[in-house]
Each structure stands twice: as structure tokens, then as C-alpha cells.
Amino acid sequence: MADFPTYNDLFRTARDEMLARNTRIRRDIIDREGTDANAIAAAIAGVGDELSLQLANLCAGQFIDSARDTALRRLAFDRYGLSIKSASAAVGSVQFSTTAPAPVAFTIPAGTKIQAVDGKQYVTTVETTFDQGSVGPLSVAVRSVLAGVQQMARPGSLTNLVGTITNAPDDLAVTNALATSGGTDEEEIDAFRARVRAFWSTVQRGTRSAVLEAARATPGVVRASIFEKIDTYGRPAGRAEIIVADQFTDTLVSTASTAYDTQSQVLADLVYANLDDVRGLGAHITVTVGQVVLQSIRLALNFDAGFDVDTTSLAARSAVVTYVNGLLPGQTLTIDGIIDTLRNVAGLIVTGDEVASPTGSVIPDRRQVIRTSLALVSVISTSPTRAIQTNTNPDSV
């Protein structure tokens, strides 16, 4: 028998009880459909089957892997204080312009409503002044009134100004040069389940997993990576960087867009604010929006005699990690940059041939961020060390 009895199990139980309590009823009468005895046993089994279903659902709702929909939401909030990520509004920017210079300066208030050709509505998020004598375009940040991926607007679709703006000329026009982004639907139940399951591993504050989970829990974030800053000997330096991506980062990775840069900064600010309760007190964390490109680096090093090879190798690897992880989004990783970094490491003989891989510059797209780690930076060979002459008197002992 299963954990909960089936209808057939309950019917057999009812039949056996009826036979035990009334010896004049035969088994075949109870089993024969259409008899009163069969109907009574079936009714008993049907009521029991409904109760079994309710009990099964109730028990399933007590466990993360078996809870569904409302039961999972209730379980997550009651036990862990976690809620499913709600849908997020789409964000972007619009450009106001006029055909003739504005006769007077006027203010575009925050909350000014703009409608797309398909009916989607957006509002400005900041108050901005259109200067006297200007024809624009004046870029203003906007967000959708409703949330969800369906609220994103195509380029050139936000063209209808709803209402009036005080002192604005009649020829004031508005449009969006680029598509909006950042709109996401409510978190999928399986993704929410995975976050709930990871609760105990992320409940501690100041840990790598806790900080990452806080970043991933920010509406609009679909991916997050963390890189810890290190000192000369590979030890934590009290700083870290989180690189996050929304669902458009990969698509727009090579696009030159000031508007998306603005939207990315908004997302980065939201993530940073979400880290307040999890990062260690005094620990600084920077947030960057981009696509992470992990780069392995192989070094062929020569060492001065008198220096510990292992310690110097670690210092060289740490220096390279610090250099690479300091590159900005879209910034090229150059061989000369690595060589210049190695020149500052005491105990190395730097000739310019220390980089075995990569063999040339690594050029990322505009929103790609090149990163590495100590595990990805290796020393592939050790050349003979150079003796350091400390006494120039051949007659001395």
C-alpha cells in the first residue's frame, strides 16, 4: 500500500468491515455494481479518497521539493521569510525635442506620462529642465507603468505625450531612440524553489553565497558572479566586485548605447542597495553590469637567486589577477599590461617574454568584462635563476 490509501484500498476496507459486521451479506453482492451494498461501500471509499487527497496535498506542502504554487509560497515565507520575486517594470529613456528653439525654459515633471503606439504607458522618473533656446534632444529616464516583459517598448514607439507640460511649446515631440529593457515577469516557480532550497547555505551574512544570493534576488537580475580582491600574496583584501546581468545584457553586449548604460547603472544601484543586510560591515563591494569573460593566463617566469620561487610566483600571479580584475567593461587585456605588472614584482627577471598565453591582446565587446582568478593564472615552467653578485672583491672570503 502507498503512503496514502487509494480508492481501491478504501473500498476493500469498507467491504471487509461490512462483511465482518453482517454475516448475511455476501462478498459478491458488495462487489456487484448497482447493488445497495456496492453503493454504500463506494460512497465510503469516495469520501475516504477525498480525505486522502487532502492529506497528501497537505503533507506535500510541508517540503520544498514537493510543495506547489501557493503551498510553496506559504512555506517559503512562513519558514524562511522569502517571497517570490515580483515582475519588474521596464526602464529606458526618451528624448524630448522641438523644431524651433524653445522660447522659454520649462520643466518636464517626474511622472509625465508617455504612451507607445501599442498602448503601453511609461512615466518619467526624474524632473528635468528643457533650457530656453534649446531644440533638444533632451534625454529623460522613464519606466513602464505596468510590470512584466510584455511592457518593453520597441525603438521609436514612445511618441505620444499624455497630458500637457506647463510652458512647453506646441511642437514639443518625444520618442525613444532605443528599446527599453529590464522588464521581467514574476519569478518562475522552479527558480524560486531553488532559492528557497539554498536558504540555509546563504542565510549567513558576509559569505560569498549570501552576497551572491542577495544580488540574484534583486528584480531584473538573471545572473551574478563575484570576484574577491586580493593582496600581493593572494589573501583577501577586504573588497569584492559583483558583476550582474539582466536578460538583455548578452543581446546588447556589443551595442553602444548611452541609454542602456544609464539603465545598467540603475540596476547596479538596486543591487548595491540590496547588499546592505548581507555584506560584512566595512567591506566594500562594487557592482558592475556586464557579461563576464573568464580568461586563463600562463606565465613563464625567470627568478633572481635569493628569492623564494614559490612566494615570488604567488606574488606574480596575484599581481596579474589584480591587474586583470581591474579592467573596465570593454577594456582590452594587453600583453604589455601584464608585462608592466610583472615588472613591479620583486624577484622576477622580466624580459618581455613572460606571457605564454594568451599570445596576443584579448579584445572584449563593449559590455564584456574580462576577469580571472588565481586558479586561472598558472606558471608553466621555471627557468634557471640568476645569481645575484653581492661581493665584488675576489680575494675576500
N, C-alpha and C positions, 0 to 999 in steps of 0.2 A: 504494500500500500504506500502511496505517496505521502508526503508530509501532511497534506490535507486530503480528506476523503473525496473521491469522485462521486458523481451521481449514482453510478452502478454500485459503488461501495455502500452508499447510504441506503439504496433500495434493498440490497441484500440484508443489511442490518435491520431495516424495518420489517422485511419479510420474516426473518428469523425470530424477531421479537413477537410478531403476530402468531406464528406457528407455536412458539413456546407458551403463549398465554391462552390459546384456544385450540385444543386438540381436534376439534371438529372441522377446522379449516385445512384444506389440503394445499400443498405447495403449488400444484399445477393451476389451482384456481387463482392464487395470488399472481402467478406469472402470466396468466392469460389476459391479454389486453381487452378492455371493455367490461371486466367484472368490477363490482363494487370494491372487492378486496384489493384488486390491482390499482384502482384509482386512489384508494386511501394510502397504499404503500408509496405510490408515485408522488402524491402530494407531500407526504412526509419527506421523501428523498429530495423533492424540488426545493422545499424550504431549507433543508439542511445544506443543499448545494449552494444556495444563495448566501447562506451564512459562511460557508467555507470560502466562497469567493471574496467576501468582505474581509475575512480574517487573513486570507492570502495577500490581498492588497495592503492591508494594514501592516502586516509583517514586512512586506517588500519595501514599504515606505520608511522602514527603520534603518535601511542600509544604503550606502551611497551608490553601489553598483546596480541595485535593483529598484531604487526609487525612480519614479517617473514624474515629469512635468510639475504639477502643483506640489506633489509629495516631496520631490527633491528640493524645490524652493523652500518649502516649510522646514524640512530637515536642515538645510544649509544655514538658514537664518536663525533657527532656534538653537542649534548646537554650536555653530561657528561664527555667527554674525555676518555671514556672506550673502550678498544679493546678486542676482544675475545682472550683467551689465546692460543698461538700457540702451535703446537706439540713440545715436548721436546726430546732431544737426550737421548739415554740410556747410562748409565755410569757403570763402573766396574773397574776391574784390571786384568792385565795379568802378567804372571810370565815368565821371561827370564832365561834360564839355559843352561849349556854346559855339555858335557860328561867328558871333561878334564878341568883342571884348565886353566883359560884364560891366555895366555902368556903375554898380555899387558892389561892395563886398557883401556876401550873405553867408549864413551858416546853414550847413546841412546837418540837421539834428541826428543824434543817435536814435534809432528806431524808425527812421524813414523807410517806408515800405516800397519795395520794388517787385514787380511781378514779371515772371517769364512768359513767353508766348504760349506755353502749355499750361499756364495757370499756377505754377509753383511760385510761392512768395518768399521773399527774403527781406531782411531788415538790416540797416546799417548798425554797426556795433560801437562806433565812436562818433563823436561830434567833430566836424571838420569845417573849416572856413574856406570858401571859394573867394579868392582875392579879387579886388577891383582891378579891371583891365585885363584879367586873365581869360583865356579861352579854354584852358584845360589842356589835356585831360587831368582831372584830379582823381587820384585813386583812393577809394574808401573801402574798408573791410566790411564784409557782410556775412550773415549766416542765415540759413533757412529757418522759416517759422516752424515748420514741422521737422521731425527727425526721420532718419532712415535713408538707405542707399538710393531709394527712388526719388529723393528730393534734390539730387545733384542736378545742376543745370549745365547745358551744353554751352560752348563759346558763342557769344553774340545773342543769347536768348533772353537775358535780363535787360529788357528795353523799355518796360512800361513803369513810369513813376506813378505810384498810387498816392493821391492827395496832392497838396501843394506845399511849396517851401517858401517861406516869407522872403520877399525881395528878390527871389530868383527870376531871371528873365524868361520870357516865353519860349526862347529857343534852347532852353536847357535840355540836354539829352543825356541818356545814361545807357551804358552797355557793359558787358563783361568780355574782355578780350580772351580770357581763358576759362576753361571749365572749372566749376567748383569741385571741391573734394572733401574727404573726411567724413561724409555721411555713412553711417553704418547702421545695420539693423540690429535688433536685440540679439544679444549673445546666444549662440546656438547651445542647446541643452547639453550636448556632449562636451563642448568646450567648458561649459560651466561645471559639469561633473568633474572634469579633470582638475579644475581649480579647487573644487571642494576636496577632492581626494588628496591634493597636495597641501592641504591646510596645515597639518602638523609639521611638515618639513619646512614650512615658511612662516609659522607663527612666531618664531623667534625674531627679534628685531636686530638689525645691523648685520645680518648674514647675507651672503651672496644670493641665496634662493629667496629670501624675504624681500630684498630690494628689487630683484627681477620680477617677482610676482606683483609687487606694488606697481611697477611700470606697466606690466601686461594688463593689469586690472583697469588702467586708465582708458575711458571710452575713446575709441578711434585707433588704439594701438593694436596691431596684429602680430608684431614680432619685436623682441627686445634682446639685446646682448649687452654684457657688462665686461669692462676691462679695468683691471686694477692697476693703478700707477705703482711703479716700483723704484727702489733706490739703486745705488751702484751695485749692490750685491744681491739684487733680486728680492729684497724684502719689501713688504707693503709700505707705501709712503703716505698713507692716510688720505689718499684721494682716489677717485674712481670716475669712470665715464660710462654712461649708458647710451647706447645707440638704438633708437627705436624706428619702426617703420609703420606707416599706415597702409591701407590696401592699394594706394596709388604710387607709393614710393618706387616700386620696381618698374611700373609702367612709365613713370616720368623721370627715370634715373638719369637720362641724358638731356632732359629738357631744360633750357634756360628760361626760367620763369621767376620774375620778381614776386609775382602774386603767390606762387607756391612756396617761395622762401618765407613770405610773411605767414602763410598758413602753417608751415612747418614750425616756425617759432612759437606760434600759438599752441601747437601740440606739445612742443618741448616744455613750454611753461606749465602746461597742465600736468605733465609727467613729473616735473620737478616739484610742484606743489603736492603731488600725491606721495612723495617720498618722505615727507616731514615726520610721519609716525614710524618709519622703519629704519631710516639711516641712523648711524651712530652719531651721537651728539658731537659736533665739531668736525665731523667727516664731510668733506666737500665732494659733491657729485655733480658733474656736468652732464647735460642731456643734449644729444645731437640726433637729428632726424636724418636718416640715410640708409643706404644698403651696405652692409659690411662685406668687405672682401678680405678674407684671411690670406696672408702672404707668408710663405715659408722662405727662410733665408739661410744659406750655408756659407760659412766663413772658413777661409784657410789662413791661419794666423801664424806669425813668427813672434817669438818671445825673447826679450832680453834675459840673459843669465842673471840669477839673483832674485828673480821674481817667481812666485809660485804660479805654475802653469794653470792649475785648476782655478785658483782665485782670479787670475787675470782673465781667463776665458769667460768666467762668470761675469766679471765686470764688463767685458766687451759685449757679451750677449745682452746684458741689462741695458747698456748704453744704446744698443741698436733698437731694442724694444721701446725704450723711451723716445727715441727719435721717430720711429715709425708711428707709434701711437699718438704722437703729437701732430701728425699731418691732419690738415683740414679736409672736409669733404671736397672731392675733386682735385686735391693736390697730388702731384706726381711724386712717386718714390724714385729717387735717383741713386745711382751708384756713387756719385760724388758726395751725396748727402751722407751715405753710410760711411764712406772713407773718412770724411771730415769728422764724423762722430768718433770713429776709432782712433783718430789722431789724439784725442783727449784722454785716452785710456793709458795710464802709466803701465810700463812693462811690455808694450807692444812695439814691434818694428813694423811700421806702416810704409809700404812701398807703392800702394795704389792697386795691388792685385789681390786684395784680401777677400773680395766678394766672388765666391764661386757660383752662387745662384741667388737672385736672378742675374742673367748675363747682360741685362740692359735695364733701362728705366721702365717702371710699371706705371702706366698712364690710366687712371680711372675715369669713369664718366663723371658728370658734374655732381651727382648726388651719391656717388660711391665713396666709401670711407675705407682706406687701407689700414688694416690692423694686424698685429702679430702677437706672439707671446713667447715666453722663454722656451716653451715646448716646441715652438716652430722655428726657433733660431738655434742652429747647431754649428759646431766646429768639426769639420770633416777630416782634418788632418793637422798634425803638429810638426812644423818644420824644426830643424836644429836651432837651438838657441844661440844667441850671440853673446860671447864673453864680454864682460864689462871690465876694462882695464882700470884698476884702482891705484896702481903704484908704478910710476914711470922710471924708477931707479933700478936698473938691472942688477946692481950689486947688493941691494938690500935683501934681507931675508924676510 
